[in-house]
Amino acid sequence: MTFTYTKDQAMAVLTPRERDVMQYVVRGTANKVIASELGVSQRTIEAHRARIFQKLKVRNAVELAGQVMMSLHEPQPH
């Protein structure tokens, strides 16, 4: 069984730390730099990126950035 999410619902499945990492990723920040900024290992960042891509069903950082931009420009229901 597969589920489809709206973009807002998809973003909601990310943990707070995954959202932190996502902000760096969409800006094109290297894993090594993200790891240093957040005080974790580069492998931890690689794991976060993999989970983010999986949860949001994207294959790379460019698709992730596109999805984030689209979610920012979607009209919100009233």
mmCIF file of the N, C-alpha and C atoms, coordinates in Angstrom:
data_MODEL
# 
_entry.id   MODEL 
# 
loop_
_atom_site.group_PDB 
_atom_site.id 
_atom_site.type_symbol 
_atom_site.label_atom_id 
_atom_site.label_alt_id 
_atom_site.label_comp_id 
_atom_site.label_asym_id 
_atom_site.label_entity_id 
_atom_site.label_seq_id 
_atom_site.pdbx_PDB_ins_code 
_atom_site.Cartn_x 
_atom_site.Cartn_y 
_atom_site.Cartn_z 
_atom_site.occupancy 
_atom_site.B_iso_or_equiv 
_atom_site.pdbx_formal_charge 
_atom_site.auth_seq_id 
_atom_site.auth_comp_id 
_atom_site.auth_asym_id 
_atom_site.auth_atom_id 
_atom_site.pdbx_PDB_model_num 
ATOM 1   N N  . MET A 1 1  ? 0.848  -1.172 0.000  1.00 0.00 ? 1  MET A N  1 
ATOM 2   C CA . MET A 1 1  ? 0.000  0.000  0.000  1.00 0.00 ? 1  MET A CA 1 
ATOM 3   C C  . MET A 1 1  ? 0.895  1.237  0.000  1.00 0.00 ? 1  MET A C  1 
ATOM 4   N N  . THR A 1 2  ? 0.579  2.190  -0.841 1.00 0.00 ? 2  THR A N  1 
ATOM 5   C CA . THR A 1 2  ? 1.338  3.435  -0.866 1.00 0.00 ? 2  THR A CA 1 
ATOM 6   C C  . THR A 1 2  ? 0.441  4.583  -0.454 1.00 0.00 ? 2  THR A C  1 
ATOM 7   N N  . PHE A 1 3  ? 1.041  5.552  0.137  1.00 0.00 ? 3  PHE A N  1 
ATOM 8   C CA . PHE A 1 3  ? 0.325  6.738  0.576  1.00 0.00 ? 3  PHE A CA 1 
ATOM 9   C C  . PHE A 1 3  ? 0.857  7.925  -0.191 1.00 0.00 ? 3  PHE A C  1 
ATOM 10  N N  . THR A 1 4  ? 0.000  8.862  -0.490 1.00 0.00 ? 4  THR A N  1 
ATOM 11  C CA . THR A 1 4  ? 0.458  10.102 -1.098 1.00 0.00 ? 4  THR A CA 1 
ATOM 12  C C  . THR A 1 4  ? 0.226  11.221 -0.102 1.00 0.00 ? 4  THR A C  1 
ATOM 13  N N  . TYR A 1 5  ? 1.162  12.105 -0.040 1.00 0.00 ? 5  TYR A N  1 
ATOM 14  C CA . TYR A 1 5  ? 1.113  13.217 0.892  1.00 0.00 ? 5  TYR A CA 1 
ATOM 15  C C  . TYR A 1 5  ? 1.062  14.518 0.117  1.00 0.00 ? 5  TYR A C  1 
ATOM 16  N N  . THR A 1 6  ? 0.433  15.524 0.692  1.00 0.00 ? 6  THR A N  1 
ATOM 17  C CA . THR A 1 6  ? 0.622  16.866 0.166  1.00 0.00 ? 6  THR A CA 1 
ATOM 18  C C  . THR A 1 6  ? 2.033  17.268 0.565  1.00 0.00 ? 6  THR A C  1 
ATOM 19  N N  . LYS A 1 7  ? 2.553  18.298 -0.044 1.00 0.00 ? 7  LYS A N  1 
ATOM 20  C CA . LYS A 1 7  ? 3.906  18.727 0.301  1.00 0.00 ? 7  LYS A CA 1 
ATOM 21  C C  . LYS A 1 7  ? 4.019  19.121 1.768  1.00 0.00 ? 7  LYS A C  1 
ATOM 22  N N  . ASP A 1 8  ? 2.996  19.782 2.311  1.00 0.00 ? 8  ASP A N  1 
ATOM 23  C CA . ASP A 1 8  ? 3.035  20.163 3.725  1.00 0.00 ? 8  ASP A CA 1 
ATOM 24  C C  . ASP A 1 8  ? 3.053  18.939 4.623  1.00 0.00 ? 8  ASP A C  1 
ATOM 25  N N  . GLN A 1 9  ? 2.269  17.932 4.282  1.00 0.00 ? 9  GLN A N  1 
ATOM 26  C CA . GLN A 1 9  ? 2.262  16.705 5.073  1.00 0.00 ? 9  GLN A CA 1 
ATOM 27  C C  . GLN A 1 9  ? 3.615  16.011 4.980  1.00 0.00 ? 9  GLN A C  1 
ATOM 28  N N  . ALA A 1 10 ? 4.217  16.019 3.801  1.00 0.00 ? 10 ALA A N  1 
ATOM 29  C CA . ALA A 1 10 ? 5.519  15.390 3.626  1.00 0.00 ? 10 ALA A CA 1 
ATOM 30  C C  . ALA A 1 10 ? 6.566  16.087 4.482  1.00 0.00 ? 10 ALA A C  1 
ATOM 31  N N  . MET A 1 11 ? 6.558  17.417 4.484  1.00 0.00 ? 11 MET A N  1 
ATOM 32  C CA . MET A 1 11 ? 7.513  18.161 5.307  1.00 0.00 ? 11 MET A CA 1 
ATOM 33  C C  . MET A 1 11 ? 7.285  17.869 6.790  1.00 0.00 ? 11 MET A C  1 
ATOM 34  N N  . ALA A 1 12 ? 6.036  17.628 7.167  1.00 0.00 ? 12 ALA A N  1 
ATOM 35  C CA . ALA A 1 12 ? 5.707  17.374 8.570  1.00 0.00 ? 12 ALA A CA 1 
ATOM 36  C C  . ALA A 1 12 ? 6.276  16.048 9.060  1.00 0.00 ? 12 ALA A C  1 
ATOM 37  N N  . VAL A 1 13 ? 6.589  15.117 8.160  1.00 0.00 ? 13 VAL A N  1 
ATOM 38  C CA . VAL A 1 13 ? 7.130  13.834 8.594  1.00 0.00 ? 13 VAL A CA 1 
ATOM 39  C C  . VAL A 1 13 ? 8.612  13.927 8.941  1.00 0.00 ? 13 VAL A C  1 
ATOM 40  N N  . LEU A 1 14 ? 9.245  15.038 8.615  1.00 0.00 ? 14 LEU A N  1 
ATOM 41  C CA . LEU A 1 14 ? 10.657 15.213 8.953  1.00 0.00 ? 14 LEU A CA 1 
ATOM 42  C C  . LEU A 1 14 ? 10.809 15.554 10.427 1.00 0.00 ? 14 LEU A C  1 
ATOM 43  N N  . THR A 1 15 ? 11.873 15.023 11.023 1.00 0.00 ? 15 THR A N  1 
ATOM 44  C CA . THR A 1 15 ? 12.184 15.384 12.402 1.00 0.00 ? 15 THR A CA 1 
ATOM 45  C C  . THR A 1 15 ? 12.740 16.804 12.425 1.00 0.00 ? 15 THR A C  1 
ATOM 46  N N  . PRO A 1 16 ? 12.755 17.439 13.590 1.00 0.00 ? 16 PRO A N  1 
ATOM 47  C CA . PRO A 1 16 ? 13.356 18.780 13.664 1.00 0.00 ? 16 PRO A CA 1 
ATOM 48  C C  . PRO A 1 16 ? 14.805 18.798 13.154 1.00 0.00 ? 16 PRO A C  1 
ATOM 49  N N  . ARG A 1 17 ? 15.587 17.770 13.470 1.00 0.00 ? 17 ARG A N  1 
ATOM 50  C CA . ARG A 1 17 ? 16.978 17.732 13.012 1.00 0.00 ? 17 ARG A CA 1 
ATOM 51  C C  . ARG A 1 17 ? 17.047 17.557 11.498 1.00 0.00 ? 17 ARG A C  1 
ATOM 52  N N  . GLU A 1 18 ? 16.158 16.731 10.938 1.00 0.00 ? 18 GLU A N  1 
ATOM 53  C CA . GLU A 1 18 ? 16.132 16.568 9.487  1.00 0.00 ? 18 GLU A CA 1 
ATOM 54  C C  . GLU A 1 18 ? 15.774 17.885 8.810  1.00 0.00 ? 18 GLU A C  1 
ATOM 55  N N  . ARG A 1 19 ? 14.876 18.651 9.416  1.00 0.00 ? 19 ARG A N  1 
ATOM 56  C CA . ARG A 1 19 ? 14.536 19.960 8.849  1.00 0.00 ? 19 ARG A CA 1 
ATOM 57  C C  . ARG A 1 19 ? 15.735 20.897 8.911  1.00 0.00 ? 19 ARG A C  1 
ATOM 58  N N  . ASP A 1 20 ? 16.501 20.823 10.009 1.00 0.00 ? 20 ASP A N  1 
ATOM 59  C CA . ASP A 1 20 ? 17.728 21.628 10.113 1.00 0.00 ? 20 ASP A CA 1 
ATOM 60  C C  . ASP A 1 20 ? 18.687 21.277 8.976  1.00 0.00 ? 20 ASP A C  1 
ATOM 61  N N  . VAL A 1 21 ? 18.927 19.987 8.805  1.00 0.00 ? 21 VAL A N  1 
ATOM 62  C CA . VAL A 1 21 ? 19.845 19.526 7.762  1.00 0.00 ? 21 VAL A CA 1 
ATOM 63  C C  . VAL A 1 21 ? 19.320 19.918 6.383  1.00 0.00 ? 21 VAL A C  1 
ATOM 64  N N  . MET A 1 22 ? 18.017 19.774 6.174  1.00 0.00 ? 22 MET A N  1 
ATOM 65  C CA . MET A 1 22 ? 17.416 20.111 4.885  1.00 0.00 ? 22 MET A CA 1 
ATOM 66  C C  . MET A 1 22 ? 17.691 21.563 4.506  1.00 0.00 ? 22 MET A C  1 
ATOM 67  N N  . GLN A 1 23 ? 17.632 22.464 5.480  1.00 0.00 ? 23 GLN A N  1 
ATOM 68  C CA . GLN A 1 23 ? 17.888 23.875 5.192  1.00 0.00 ? 23 GLN A CA 1 
ATOM 69  C C  . GLN A 1 23 ? 19.296 24.078 4.637  1.00 0.00 ? 23 GLN A C  1 
ATOM 70  N N  . TYR A 1 24 ? 20.260 23.361 5.200  1.00 0.00 ? 24 TYR A N  1 
ATOM 71  C CA . TYR A 1 24 ? 21.624 23.452 4.685  1.00 0.00 ? 24 TYR A CA 1 
ATOM 72  C C  . TYR A 1 24 ? 21.723 22.830 3.293  1.00 0.00 ? 24 TYR A C  1 
ATOM 73  N N  . VAL A 1 25 ? 21.095 21.673 3.116  1.00 0.00 ? 25 VAL A N  1 
ATOM 74  C CA . VAL A 1 25 ? 21.185 20.951 1.845  1.00 0.00 ? 25 VAL A CA 1 
ATOM 75  C C  . VAL A 1 25 ? 20.624 21.784 0.700  1.00 0.00 ? 25 VAL A C  1 
ATOM 76  N N  . VAL A 1 26 ? 19.478 22.413 0.900  1.00 0.00 ? 26 VAL A N  1 
ATOM 77  C CA . VAL A 1 26 ? 18.878 23.184 -0.202 1.00 0.00 ? 26 VAL A CA 1 
ATOM 78  C C  . VAL A 1 26 ? 19.702 24.419 -0.545 1.00 0.00 ? 26 VAL A C  1 
ATOM 79  N N  . ARG A 1 27 ? 20.570 24.847 0.369  1.00 0.00 ? 27 ARG A N  1 
ATOM 80  C CA . ARG A 1 27 ? 21.475 25.966 0.071  1.00 0.00 ? 27 ARG A CA 1 
ATOM 81  C C  . ARG A 1 27 ? 22.756 25.495 -0.590 1.00 0.00 ? 27 ARG A C  1 
ATOM 82  N N  . GLY A 1 28 ? 22.893 24.167 -0.742 1.00 0.00 ? 28 GLY A N  1 
ATOM 83  C CA . GLY A 1 28 ? 24.073 23.623 -1.402 1.00 0.00 ? 28 GLY A CA 1 
ATOM 84  C C  . GLY A 1 28 ? 25.273 23.443 -0.495 1.00 0.00 ? 28 GLY A C  1 
ATOM 85  N N  . THR A 1 29 ? 25.060 23.437 0.805  1.00 0.00 ? 29 THR A N  1 
ATOM 86  C CA . THR A 1 29 ? 26.148 23.292 1.765  1.00 0.00 ? 29 THR A CA 1 
ATOM 87  C C  . THR A 1 29 ? 26.675 21.858 1.755  1.00 0.00 ? 29 THR A C  1 
ATOM 88  N N  . ALA A 1 30 ? 27.990 21.711 1.762  1.00 0.00 ? 30 ALA A N  1 
ATOM 89  C CA . ALA A 1 30 ? 28.628 20.393 1.754  1.00 0.00 ? 30 ALA A CA 1 
ATOM 90  C C  . ALA A 1 30 ? 28.372 19.665 3.074  1.00 0.00 ? 30 ALA A C  1 
ATOM 91  N N  . ASN A 1 31 ? 28.295 18.334 2.996  1.00 0.00 ? 31 ASN A N  1 
ATOM 92  C CA . ASN A 1 31 ? 28.058 17.522 4.193  1.00 0.00 ? 31 ASN A CA 1 
ATOM 93  C C  . ASN A 1 31 ? 29.067 17.811 5.296  1.00 0.00 ? 31 ASN A C  1 
ATOM 94  N N  . LYS A 1 32 ? 30.330 17.968 4.919  1.00 0.00 ? 32 LYS A N  1 
ATOM 95  C CA . LYS A 1 32 ? 31.390 18.217 5.898  1.00 0.00 ? 32 LYS A CA 1 
ATOM 96  C C  . LYS A 1 32 ? 31.132 19.520 6.657  1.00 0.00 ? 32 LYS A C  1 
ATOM 97  N N  . VAL A 1 33 ? 30.686 20.533 5.941  1.00 0.00 ? 33 VAL A N  1 
ATOM 98  C CA . VAL A 1 33 ? 30.398 21.832 6.557  1.00 0.00 ? 33 VAL A CA 1 
ATOM 99  C C  . VAL A 1 33 ? 29.166 21.728 7.455  1.00 0.00 ? 33 VAL A C  1 
ATOM 100 N N  . ILE A 1 34 ? 28.132 21.039 6.972  1.00 0.00 ? 34 ILE A N  1 
ATOM 101 C CA . ILE A 1 34 ? 26.925 20.857 7.787  1.00 0.00 ? 34 ILE A CA 1 
ATOM 102 C C  . ILE A 1 34 ? 27.290 20.143 9.083  1.00 0.00 ? 34 ILE A C  1 
ATOM 103 N N  . ALA A 1 35 ? 28.080 19.093 8.970  1.00 0.00 ? 35 ALA A N  1 
ATOM 104 C CA . ALA A 1 35 ? 28.488 18.321 10.146 1.00 0.00 ? 35 ALA A CA 1 
ATOM 105 C C  . ALA A 1 35 ? 29.214 19.207 11.150 1.00 0.00 ? 35 ALA A C  1 
ATOM 106 N N  . SER A 1 36 ? 30.116 20.031 10.664 1.00 0.00 ? 36 SER A N  1 
ATOM 107 C CA . SER A 1 36 ? 30.861 20.934 11.539 1.00 0.00 ? 36 SER A CA 1 
ATOM 108 C C  . SER A 1 36 ? 29.934 21.937 12.213 1.00 0.00 ? 36 SER A C  1 
ATOM 109 N N  . GLU A 1 37 ? 29.023 22.517 11.439 1.00 0.00 ? 37 GLU A N  1 
ATOM 110 C CA . GLU A 1 37 ? 28.080 23.508 11.979 1.00 0.00 ? 37 GLU A CA 1 
ATOM 111 C C  . GLU A 1 37 ? 27.175 22.908 13.053 1.00 0.00 ? 37 GLU A C  1 
ATOM 112 N N  . LEU A 1 38 ? 26.740 21.655 12.834 1.00 0.00 ? 38 LEU A N  1 
ATOM 113 C CA . LEU A 1 38 ? 25.796 21.026 13.761 1.00 0.00 ? 38 LEU A CA 1 
ATOM 114 C C  . LEU A 1 38 ? 26.478 20.183 14.835 1.00 0.00 ? 38 LEU A C  1 
ATOM 115 N N  . GLY A 1 39 ? 27.796 20.056 14.751 1.00 0.00 ? 39 GLY A N  1 
ATOM 116 C CA . GLY A 1 39 ? 28.538 19.327 15.775 1.00 0.00 ? 39 GLY A CA 1 
ATOM 117 C C  . GLY A 1 39 ? 28.315 17.825 15.754 1.00 0.00 ? 39 GLY A C  1 
ATOM 118 N N  . VAL A 1 40 ? 28.164 17.272 14.544 1.00 0.00 ? 40 VAL A N  1 
ATOM 119 C CA . VAL A 1 40 ? 27.981 15.829 14.397 1.00 0.00 ? 40 VAL A CA 1 
ATOM 120 C C  . VAL A 1 40 ? 28.944 15.330 13.326 1.00 0.00 ? 40 VAL A C  1 
ATOM 121 N N  . SER A 1 41 ? 28.971 14.011 13.127 1.00 0.00 ? 41 SER A N  1 
ATOM 122 C CA . SER A 1 41 ? 29.868 13.460 12.115 1.00 0.00 ? 41 SER A CA 1 
ATOM 123 C C  . SER A 1 41 ? 29.279 13.608 10.717 1.00 0.00 ? 41 SER A C  1 
ATOM 124 N N  . GLN A 1 42 ? 30.163 13.531 9.743  1.00 0.00 ? 42 GLN A N  1 
ATOM 125 C CA . GLN A 1 42 ? 29.735 13.602 8.353  1.00 0.00 ? 42 GLN A CA 1 
ATOM 126 C C  . GLN A 1 42 ? 28.825 12.419 8.024  1.00 0.00 ? 42 GLN A C  1 
ATOM 127 N N  . ARG A 1 43 ? 29.100 11.263 8.605  1.00 0.00 ? 43 ARG A N  1 
ATOM 128 C CA . ARG A 1 43 ? 28.251 10.079 8.380  1.00 0.00 ? 43 ARG A CA 1 
ATOM 129 C C  . ARG A 1 43 ? 26.832 10.314 8.896  1.00 0.00 ? 43 ARG A C  1 
ATOM 130 N N  . THR A 1 44 ? 26.710 11.023 10.002 1.00 0.00 ? 44 THR A N  1 
ATOM 131 C CA . THR A 1 44 ? 25.383 11.344 10.533 1.00 0.00 ? 44 THR A CA 1 
ATOM 132 C C  . THR A 1 44 ? 24.618 12.207 9.542  1.00 0.00 ? 44 THR A C  1 
ATOM 133 N N  . ILE A 1 45 ? 25.295 13.180 8.956  1.00 0.00 ? 45 ILE A N  1 
ATOM 134 C CA . ILE A 1 45 ? 24.655 14.045 7.959  1.00 0.00 ? 45 ILE A CA 1 
ATOM 135 C C  . ILE A 1 45 ? 24.251 13.229 6.738  1.00 0.00 ? 45 ILE A C  1 
ATOM 136 N N  . GLU A 1 46 ? 25.109 12.315 6.305  1.00 0.00 ? 46 GLU A N  1 
ATOM 137 C CA . GLU A 1 46 ? 24.772 11.461 5.166  1.00 0.00 ? 46 GLU A CA 1 
ATOM 138 C C  . GLU A 1 46 ? 23.518 10.643 5.459  1.00 0.00 ? 46 GLU A C  1 
ATOM 139 N N  . ALA A 1 47 ? 23.395 10.149 6.690  1.00 0.00 ? 47 ALA A N  1 
ATOM 140 C CA . ALA A 1 47 ? 22.207 9.376  7.082  1.00 0.00 ? 47 ALA A CA 1 
ATOM 141 C C  . ALA A 1 47 ? 20.962 10.263 7.091  1.00 0.00 ? 47 ALA A C  1 
ATOM 142 N N  . HIS A 1 48 ? 21.089 11.471 7.617  1.00 0.00 ? 48 HIS A N  1 
ATOM 143 C CA . HIS A 1 48 ? 19.957 12.407 7.622  1.00 0.00 ? 48 HIS A CA 1 
ATOM 144 C C  . HIS A 1 48 ? 19.513 12.715 6.190  1.00 0.00 ? 48 HIS A C  1 
ATOM 145 N N  . ARG A 1 49 ? 20.478 12.993 5.319  1.00 0.00 ? 49 ARG A N  1 
ATOM 146 C CA . ARG A 1 49 ? 20.145 13.293 3.916  1.00 0.00 ? 49 ARG A CA 1 
ATOM 147 C C  . ARG A 1 49 ? 19.401 12.136 3.273  1.00 0.00 ? 49 ARG A C  1 
ATOM 148 N N  . ALA A 1 50 ? 19.881 10.928 3.502  1.00 0.00 ? 50 ALA A N  1 
ATOM 149 C CA . ALA A 1 50 ? 19.239 9.751  2.911  1.00 0.00 ? 50 ALA A CA 1 
ATOM 150 C C  . ALA A 1 50 ? 17.798 9.618  3.389  1.00 0.00 ? 50 ALA A C  1 
ATOM 151 N N  . ARG A 1 51 ? 17.574 9.839  4.683  1.00 0.00 ? 51 ARG A N  1 
ATOM 152 C CA . ARG A 1 51 ? 16.207 9.745  5.220  1.00 0.00 ? 51 ARG A CA 1 
ATOM 153 C C  . ARG A 1 51 ? 15.320 10.862 4.673  1.00 0.00 ? 51 ARG A C  1 
ATOM 154 N N  . ILE A 1 52 ? 15.869 12.061 4.561  1.00 0.00 ? 52 ILE A N  1 
ATOM 155 C CA . ILE A 1 52 ? 15.104 13.189 4.002  1.00 0.00 ? 52 ILE A CA 1 
ATOM 156 C C  . ILE A 1 52 ? 14.680 12.862 2.570  1.00 0.00 ? 52 ILE A C  1 
ATOM 157 N N  . PHE A 1 53 ? 15.624 12.409 1.754  1.00 0.00 ? 53 PHE A N  1 
ATOM 158 C CA . PHE A 1 53 ? 15.326 12.090 0.357  1.00 0.00 ? 53 PHE A CA 1 
ATOM 159 C C  . PHE A 1 53 ? 14.274 10.992 0.277  1.00 0.00 ? 53 PHE A C  1 
ATOM 160 N N  . GLN A 1 54 ? 14.405 9.984  1.128  1.00 0.00 ? 54 GLN A N  1 
ATOM 161 C CA . GLN A 1 54 ? 13.453 8.875  1.125  1.00 0.00 ? 54 GLN A CA 1 
ATOM 162 C C  . GLN A 1 54 ? 12.061 9.352  1.537  1.00 0.00 ? 54 GLN A C  1 
ATOM 163 N N  . LYS A 1 55 ? 11.982 10.095 2.626  1.00 0.00 ? 55 LYS A N  1 
ATOM 164 C CA . LYS A 1 55 ? 10.687 10.556 3.135  1.00 0.00 ? 55 LYS A CA 1 
ATOM 165 C C  . LYS A 1 55 ? 9.983  11.477 2.151  1.00 0.00 ? 55 LYS A C  1 
ATOM 166 N N  . LEU A 1 56 ? 10.745 12.323 1.471  1.00 0.00 ? 56 LEU A N  1 
ATOM 167 C CA . LEU A 1 56 ? 10.150 13.290 0.555  1.00 0.00 ? 56 LEU A CA 1 
ATOM 168 C C  . LEU A 1 56 ? 10.127 12.792 -0.890 1.00 0.00 ? 56 LEU A C  1 
ATOM 169 N N  . LYS A 1 57 ? 10.593 11.561 -1.072 1.00 0.00 ? 57 LYS A N  1 
ATOM 170 C CA . LYS A 1 57 ? 10.565 10.916 -2.393 1.00 0.00 ? 57 LYS A CA 1 
ATOM 171 C C  . LYS A 1 57 ? 11.282 11.749 -3.461 1.00 0.00 ? 57 LYS A C  1 
ATOM 172 N N  . VAL A 1 58 ? 12.480 12.191 -3.115 1.00 0.00 ? 58 VAL A N  1 
ATOM 173 C CA . VAL A 1 58 ? 13.330 12.897 -4.074 1.00 0.00 ? 58 VAL A CA 1 
ATOM 174 C C  . VAL A 1 58 ? 14.620 12.109 -4.236 1.00 0.00 ? 58 VAL A C  1 
ATOM 175 N N  . ARG A 1 59 ? 15.312 12.340 -5.345 1.00 0.00 ? 59 ARG A N  1 
ATOM 176 C CA . ARG A 1 59 ? 16.539 11.592 -5.622 1.00 0.00 ? 59 ARG A CA 1 
ATOM 177 C C  . ARG A 1 59 ? 17.811 12.373 -5.350 1.00 0.00 ? 59 ARG A C  1 
ATOM 178 N N  . ASN A 1 60 ? 17.694 13.701 -5.262 1.00 0.00 ? 60 ASN A N  1 
ATOM 179 C CA . ASN A 1 60 ? 18.905 14.496 -5.076 1.00 0.00 ? 60 ASN A CA 1 
ATOM 180 C C  . ASN A 1 60 ? 18.546 15.863 -4.489 1.00 0.00 ? 60 ASN A C  1 
ATOM 181 N N  . ALA A 1 61 ? 19.576 16.643 -4.210 1.00 0.00 ? 61 ALA A N  1 
ATOM 182 C CA . ALA A 1 61 ? 19.378 17.947 -3.570 1.00 0.00 ? 61 ALA A CA 1 
ATOM 183 C C  . ALA A 1 61 ? 18.636 18.930 -4.471 1.00 0.00 ? 61 ALA A C  1 
ATOM 184 N N  . VAL A 1 62 ? 18.808 18.806 -5.777 1.00 0.00 ? 62 VAL A N  1 
ATOM 185 C CA . VAL A 1 62 ? 18.108 19.706 -6.700 1.00 0.00 ? 62 VAL A CA 1 
ATOM 186 C C  . VAL A 1 62 ? 16.604 19.454 -6.633 1.00 0.00 ? 62 VAL A C  1 
ATOM 187 N N  . GLU A 1 63 ? 16.203 18.179 -6.645 1.00 0.00 ? 63 GLU A N  1 
ATOM 188 C CA . GLU A 1 63 ? 14.780 17.855 -6.520 1.00 0.00 ? 63 GLU A CA 1 
ATOM 189 C C  . GLU A 1 63 ? 14.240 18.315 -5.168 1.00 0.00 ? 63 GLU A C  1 
ATOM 190 N N  . LEU A 1 64 ? 15.041 18.150 -4.124 1.00 0.00 ? 64 LEU A N  1 
ATOM 191 C CA . LEU A 1 64 ? 14.631 18.590 -2.790 1.00 0.00 ? 64 LEU A CA 1 
ATOM 192 C C  . LEU A 1 64 ? 14.389 20.094 -2.787 1.00 0.00 ? 64 LEU A C  1 
ATOM 193 N N  . ALA A 1 65 ? 15.323 20.852 -3.341 1.00 0.00 ? 65 ALA A N  1 
ATOM 194 C CA . ALA A 1 65 ? 15.170 22.306 -3.380 1.00 0.00 ? 65 ALA A CA 1 
ATOM 195 C C  . ALA A 1 65 ? 13.925 22.698 -4.168 1.00 0.00 ? 65 ALA A C  1 
ATOM 196 N N  . GLY A 1 66 ? 13.681 22.015 -5.278 1.00 0.00 ? 66 GLY A N  1 
ATOM 197 C CA . GLY A 1 66 ? 12.488 22.295 -6.066 1.00 0.00 ? 66 GLY A CA 1 
ATOM 198 C C  . GLY A 1 66 ? 11.216 22.026 -5.289 1.00 0.00 ? 66 GLY A C  1 
ATOM 199 N N  . GLN A 1 67 ? 11.205 20.932 -4.544 1.00 0.00 ? 67 GLN A N  1 
ATOM 200 C CA . GLN A 1 67 ? 10.025 20.599 -3.756 1.00 0.00 ? 67 GLN A CA 1 
ATOM 201 C C  . GLN A 1 67 ? 9.811  21.622 -2.644 1.00 0.00 ? 67 GLN A C  1 
ATOM 202 N N  . VAL A 1 68 ? 10.880 22.050 -2.015 1.00 0.00 ? 68 VAL A N  1 
ATOM 203 C CA . VAL A 1 68 ? 10.773 23.063 -0.963 1.00 0.00 ? 68 VAL A CA 1 
ATOM 204 C C  . VAL A 1 68 ? 10.233 24.363 -1.553 1.00 0.00 ? 68 VAL A C  1 
ATOM 205 N N  . MET A 1 69 ? 10.764 24.774 -2.694 1.00 0.00 ? 69 MET A N  1 
ATOM 206 C CA . MET A 1 69 ? 10.292 26.007 -3.330 1.00 0.00 ? 69 MET A CA 1 
ATOM 207 C C  . MET A 1 69 ? 8.817  25.910 -3.711 1.00 0.00 ? 69 MET A C  1 
ATOM 208 N N  . MET A 1 70 ? 8.405  24.766 -4.235 1.00 0.00 ? 70 MET A N  1 
ATOM 209 C CA . MET A 1 70 ? 6.999  24.583 -4.605 1.00 0.00 ? 70 MET A CA 1 
ATOM 210 C C  . MET A 1 70 ? 6.098  24.663 -3.377 1.00 0.00 ? 70 MET A C  1 
ATOM 211 N N  . SER A 1 71 ? 6.545  24.091 -2.265 1.00 0.00 ? 71 SER A N  1 
ATOM 212 C CA . SER A 1 71 ? 5.709  24.107 -1.059 1.00 0.00 ? 71 SER A CA 1 
ATOM 213 C C  . SER A 1 71 ? 5.585  25.519 -0.498 1.00 0.00 ? 71 SER A C  1 
ATOM 214 N N  . LEU A 1 72 ? 6.588  26.352 -0.728 1.00 0.00 ? 72 LEU A N  1 
ATOM 215 C CA . LEU A 1 72 ? 6.524  27.731 -0.251 1.00 0.00 ? 72 LEU A CA 1 
ATOM 216 C C  . LEU A 1 72 ? 5.566  28.572 -1.080 1.00 0.00 ? 72 LEU A C  1 
ATOM 217 N N  . HIS A 1 73 ? 5.351  28.162 -2.324 1.00 0.00 ? 73 HIS A N  1 
ATOM 218 C CA . HIS A 1 73 ? 4.509  28.945 -3.222 1.00 0.00 ? 73 HIS A CA 1 
ATOM 219 C C  . HIS A 1 73 ? 3.111  28.374 -3.419 1.00 0.00 ? 73 HIS A C  1 
ATOM 220 N N  . GLU A 1 74 ? 2.791  27.267 -2.744 1.00 0.00 ? 74 GLU A N  1 
ATOM 221 C CA . GLU A 1 74 ? 1.445  26.701 -2.864 1.00 0.00 ? 74 GLU A CA 1 
ATOM 222 C C  . GLU A 1 74 ? 0.458  27.540 -2.079 1.00 0.00 ? 74 GLU A C  1 
ATOM 223 N N  . PRO A 1 75 ? -0.715 27.778 -2.649 1.00 0.00 ? 75 PRO A N  1 
ATOM 224 C CA . PRO A 1 75 ? -1.741 28.496 -1.875 1.00 0.00 ? 75 PRO A CA 1 
ATOM 225 C C  . PRO A 1 75 ? -2.190 27.648 -0.692 1.00 0.00 ? 75 PRO A C  1 
ATOM 226 N N  . GLN A 1 76 ? -2.378 28.286 0.428  1.00 0.00 ? 76 GLN A N  1 
ATOM 227 C CA . GLN A 1 76 ? -2.795 27.594 1.640  1.00 0.00 ? 76 GLN A CA 1 
ATOM 228 C C  . GLN A 1 76 ? -4.312 27.534 1.712  1.00 0.00 ? 76 GLN A C  1 
ATOM 229 N N  . PRO A 1 77 ? -4.882 26.374 2.093  1.00 0.00 ? 77 PRO A N  1 
ATOM 230 C CA . PRO A 1 77 ? -6.341 26.298 2.231  1.00 0.00 ? 77 PRO A CA 1 
ATOM 231 C C  . PRO A 1 77 ? -6.816 27.165 3.384  1.00 0.00 ? 77 PRO A C  1 
ATOM 232 N N  . HIS A 1 78 ? -7.989 27.705 3.266  1.00 0.00 ? 78 HIS A N  1 
ATOM 233 C CA . HIS A 1 78 ? -8.540 28.585 4.303  1.00 0.00 ? 78 HIS A CA 1 
ATOM 234 C C  . HIS A 1 78 ? -9.389 27.820 5.257  1.00 0.00 ? 78 HIS A C  1 
# 
